[in-house]
Amino acid sequence: MAIRGQDIRQAKALLREGELVAIPTETVYGLAGNAFNPHAVASIYEVKNRPTFNPLITHTDRLEKAAGYVQSVPPLAKKLAETFWPGPLTLLLPKATSLPDLVTAGSDLVAVRIPQHPLTLSLLQQLDFPLAAPSANPFGYISPTTAEHVSEQLGSKIAYILDGGACSVGIESTIVGVEDDTIVVYRLGGISTEDLQQVSQRVRMHEGQRHEMPTAPGMLKSHYAPARKVIIGNLSELILRYDPERTALISFRNLHPQIPEAHQRVLSASGDLNEAAQQLFSALRQLDKLPVEVILAEFVPNYGLGRAINDRLTRASA
């Protein structure tokens, strides 16, 4: 089983040897390997059982480093980086030839970001290569937000888990590209569209967001899914259709007396979308372990981080 700890030197040594290490970020835990090492990148796909047509995000610690992995950084992209890095924003930019094609699944664009977590930032500062790192879970399953989640599912396949505690954001980064003066959102995430509009009022969703050959990570229609079937709708109506003892429930703010309380998870009793985002993946994991047949869920208010939460629920139910 993987060792869990906070030894950056050990993590650095393993990564330099081409091994994989799970790393904490503010969004979710990543399964990291040397992005310049094709063998390490191939191992990421193998360990996750991830299709090689699904690109990876490249992580680094400074904008100056990130600029070396792309052909150019347009002015609007630079402004976004200066505003939100370190943080849960990923930029999709033309790839430099120094990065293996396997990192981008053959695309001419690379997804790059600077994560906001002190342990991982310290690690990245000590490396002379970027880290390719998708979420540290089997492909398609719920993303991990604690070291324990990683250990449960990938602990037998990797050597080390850098334990940085629970992720503060809890859902993946927002992925954007730029077209002239327009921000194009490829994946909703930890930076809301309202946040992006503080940089440019011209923000639009990418038309092919659920394309089967994704341009960016996290765009597949079915993703972030538990083993149990997830059904989204009006909970008061849905509850009437299922055996309460075989049903689990995720609500935004309220418990429902018809379902055993142990089978329920409330994302935020106070209605805080940031708290709801932080709790979402843990709630799905906990309920997926129960002896139930179905997980019922409801959408949260569809603004701010609520859009990203609803996106993840939709993909979990696809």
C-alpha positions in Angstrom: 0.0 0.0 0.0 1.0 3.6 -0.6 2.7 5.4 2.2 0.8 8.5 3.3 2.8 11.4 4.7 4.0 15.0 4.2 7.6 14.3 3.1 8.1 16.5 0.1 11.7 15.1 -0.4 10.3 11.6 -0.8 7.6 12.7 -3.2 10.2 14.7 -5.2 12.6 11.7 -5.4 9.8 9.3 -6.6 8.7 11.8 -9.3 12.2 12.2 -10.5 12.5 8.4 -10.9 9.4 8.4 -13.1 7.0 7.1 -10.3 3.5 8.4 -9.6 2.6 10.4 -6.5 -0.8 11.5 -5.3 -0.8 15.3 -4.5 -3.2 17.5 -2.7 -4.7 20.6 -4.3 -7.4 23.0 -3.3 -9.8 21.3 -5.8 -9.2 17.5 -5.6 -6.3 15.2 -5.1 -4.3 14.6 -8.3 -2.4 11.6 -9.6 0.9 13.2 -10.6 3.8 12.2 -12.8 6.6 14.0 -14.6 4.9 15.6 -17.6 8.2 15.5 -19.6 8.5 11.7 -19.1 6.3 9.7 -21.6 6.6 6.6 -19.4 5.3 8.4 -16.3 2.4 9.9 -18.3 1.5 6.5 -19.8 1.5 5.1 -16.2 -1.1 7.8 -15.2 -3.5 6.5 -17.9 -2.8 2.9 -16.9 -3.3 3.3 -13.2 -6.5 5.3 -13.7 -7.7 3.1 -16.5 -8.3 6.4 -18.3 -8.8 6.5 -22.0 -5.8 8.0 -23.8 -8.1 10.3 -25.8 -8.9 12.2 -22.6 -6.2 14.9 -22.0 -4.4 15.7 -18.7 -3.8 19.0 -16.8 -0.2 20.2 -16.4 0.7 21.7 -13.0 3.4 24.2 -12.2 4.2 26.9 -9.6 4.9 30.1 -11.6 3.4 31.9 -14.6 6.9 32.2 -16.0 7.3 28.4 -15.9 3.8 27.9 -17.4 4.8 30.2 -20.3 7.5 27.8 -21.2 5.1 24.9 -21.8 2.9 26.8 -24.3 3.5 28.6 -27.5 2.2 31.9 -26.3 0.1 33.5 -23.5 -2.4 36.0 -25.0 -3.0 39.2 -23.0 -6.4 38.0 -21.7 -5.0 34.7 -20.6 -2.2 36.5 -18.8 -4.7 38.7 -17.0 -6.7 35.6 -15.9 -3.5 33.9 -14.6 -2.5 37.0 -12.7 -6.0 37.3 -11.2 -6.7 33.7 -10.2 -3.3 31.9 -9.9 -2.6 30.1 -7.6 -6.2 28.9 -7.7 -8.8 26.6 -9.3 -8.5 28.0 -12.8 -6.9 26.0 -15.7 -5.9 27.8 -18.9 -6.2 26.0 -22.3 -3.4 27.3 -24.5 -1.4 26.2 -27.6 1.0 23.5 -26.6 4.8 23.8 -26.8 6.7 21.0 -28.5 8.5 20.2 -25.3 5.5 18.4 -23.8 4.7 14.9 -25.0 1.6 14.5 -27.1 0.3 11.9 -24.7 -0.2 14.7 -22.1 -2.7 16.5 -24.4 -4.1 13.3 -26.0 -2.8 14.5 -29.3 -4.4 17.9 -29.1 -2.5 21.1 -30.0 -3.8 22.6 -26.8 -2.5 22.0 -23.3 -4.4 22.6 -20.0 -2.1 24.2 -17.4 -2.6 25.7 -13.9 -1.0 26.6 -10.7 -2.7 24.9 -7.7 -3.3 26.7 -4.4 -2.0 24.2 -1.8 1.1 24.9 0.2 2.5 21.3 0.1 2.1 20.9 -3.6 3.3 24.4 -4.4 6.4 23.7 -2.3 6.9 20.4 -4.2 6.5 22.1 -7.6 9.0 24.8 -6.7 11.6 22.1 -6.2 11.0 20.4 -9.5 12.6 21.2 -12.8 9.6 19.7 -14.7 5.8 20.2 -14.6 3.4 17.6 -13.2 0.7 16.0 -15.3 -2.0 15.3 -12.8 -5.7 14.3 -13.4 -7.8 13.4 -10.4 -6.4 10.5 -8.3 -9.2 8.0 -8.8 -10.2 5.3 -11.2 -11.5 6.9 -14.4 -15.1 8.1 -14.3 -15.5 7.6 -10.5 -16.0 10.3 -7.9 -13.0 12.5 -7.5 -11.0 12.2 -4.2 -11.0 15.1 -1.7 -8.9 13.4 1.0 -5.8 11.3 1.1 -7.9 8.5 2.5 -10.1 8.5 -0.6 -7.0 8.1 -2.7 -5.7 5.3 -0.5 -9.0 3.4 -0.7 -8.9 3.2 -4.5 -5.3 3.6 -5.8 -3.3 2.8 -2.7 -2.1 -0.5 -4.1 -1.0 1.0 -7.4 1.2 3.9 -6.3 4.1 4.4 -3.9 3.2 7.6 -2.1 0.3 9.9 -1.2 1.3 13.5 -0.1 -1.3 14.1 2.6 -2.5 17.7 2.6 -5.8 17.2 4.5 -9.2 17.8 3.0 -9.5 19.8 -0.2 -10.8 23.3 0.5 -12.7 23.8 -2.8 -13.8 20.2 -3.4 -14.6 20.3 -7.1 -12.2 20.5 -10.0 -10.8 23.6 -11.6 -12.7 25.7 -14.1 -11.1 25.3 -17.5 -11.1 28.2 -19.9 -9.6 29.2 -23.3 -9.4 32.6 -24.8 -10.5 33.8 -28.2 -9.6 37.5 -28.8 -11.4 39.3 -26.0 -13.7 36.4 -25.0 -13.3 33.8 -22.3 -14.5 30.4 -23.4 -15.4 28.0 -20.6 -14.7 24.4 -21.4 -15.5 23.0 -17.9 -17.3 24.6 -15.0 -15.4 24.4 -11.7 -14.0 26.3 -8.7 -14.0 29.7 -10.4 -17.5 30.9 -11.2 -18.6 32.6 -14.4 -19.3 35.6 -12.3 -15.7 35.6 -11.1 -14.5 35.4 -14.7 -16.7 38.3 -15.7 -14.7 40.5 -13.3 -11.8 40.1 -15.8 -13.9 40.2 -19.0 -17.6 40.7 -19.5 -17.4 38.5 -22.6 -17.7 34.9 -21.3 -19.3 32.0 -23.1 -19.6 28.3 -22.8 -17.8 26.1 -25.2 -20.4 24.5 -27.5 -18.9 21.0 -27.4 -18.8 20.7 -23.6 -19.9 17.0 -23.6 -18.2 15.9 -26.8 -17.1 12.3 -26.8 -13.6 13.3 -28.0 -12.9 16.0 -25.4 -10.8 19.1 -26.1 -10.1 19.5 -22.4 -10.2 17.3 -19.3 -13.5 16.6 -17.6 -15.7 17.1 -20.6 -17.1 13.6 -21.0 -20.9 13.3 -20.6 -20.6 10.5 -17.9 -18.1 11.3 -15.2 -17.6 11.7 -11.5 -20.1 8.9 -11.0 -20.6 6.5 -8.1 -21.5 2.8 -8.6 -25.1 3.4 -7.5 -27.5 5.0 -9.9 -28.0 8.7 -9.4 -31.3 10.3 -10.2 -31.8 14.1 -10.0 -35.2 15.8 -9.5 -37.7 17.1 -7.0 -36.8 15.1 -3.9 -40.3 15.2 -2.4 -41.7 13.6 -5.5 -38.8 11.2 -6.1 -38.9 9.8 -2.6 -42.4 8.4 -3.1 -41.2 6.1 -5.9 -38.5 4.2 -4.0 -38.2 1.9 -1.0 -36.9 4.3 1.8 -34.6 1.6 3.2 -32.9 1.1 -0.1 -32.6 4.8 -1.0 -30.0 7.4 -0.3 -30.4 11.1 -0.7 -28.3 14.2 -1.3 -30.1 17.5 -0.6 -28.9 21.0 -0.7 -30.3 22.2 2.7 -32.9 20.0 4.3 -33.3 16.5 5.7 -36.3 14.5 4.5 -38.1 12.5 7.3 -39.2 9.7 4.9 -35.6 8.5 4.4 -33.4 7.1 7.2 -31.2 10.0 8.4 -28.1 7.8 8.1 -28.9 7.5 4.3 -28.9 11.3 3.8 -26.3 14.0 3.3 -27.1 17.7 3.4 -24.6 19.7 1.4 -25.1 23.0 3.3 -27.8 23.6 5.9 -27.0 27.3 5.7 -27.3 27.4 1.9 -23.6 28.1 1.3 -22.6 27.0 -2.2 -18.9 27.0 -1.3 -19.6 24.5 1.5 -21.9 22.5 -0.8 -19.1 22.2 -3.4 -16.6 21.1 -0.7 -19.0 18.4 0.6 -20.4 17.0 -2.8 -17.8 14.3 -3.6 -17.5 13.1 -0.1 -21.3 12.8 0.2 -21.4 10.8 -3.0 -18.6 8.5 -1.8 -20.2 7.9 1.6 -23.6 7.1 0.2 -22.1 4.8 -2.5 -20.9 2.6 0.4 -24.4 2.1 1.8 -26.6 -1.0 1.1 -28.9 1.1 -1.2 -30.0 0.8 -4.8 -30.3 4.4 -5.8 -29.0 7.9 -4.8 -31.6 10.7 -5.2 -30.3 14.2 -5.5 -31.5 17.7 -6.2 -29.9 20.6 -8.1 -28.7 23.5 -6.1 -29.3 27.2 -7.1 -27.8 27.6 -10.5 -25.5 30.5 -10.0 -21.9 30.9 -8.8 -20.4 27.6 -7.8 -23.9 26.1 -8.1 -23.4 25.8 -11.8 -20.3 23.6 -11.3 -22.1 21.5 -8.6 -25.0 20.9 -10.9 -22.7 20.0 -13.7 -21.0 17.3 -11.6 -24.4 16.0 -10.5 -25.6 15.8 -14.1 -22.5 13.9 -15.2 -22.8 11.6 -12.2 -26.3 10.7 -13.3 -25.5 10.3 -17.0 
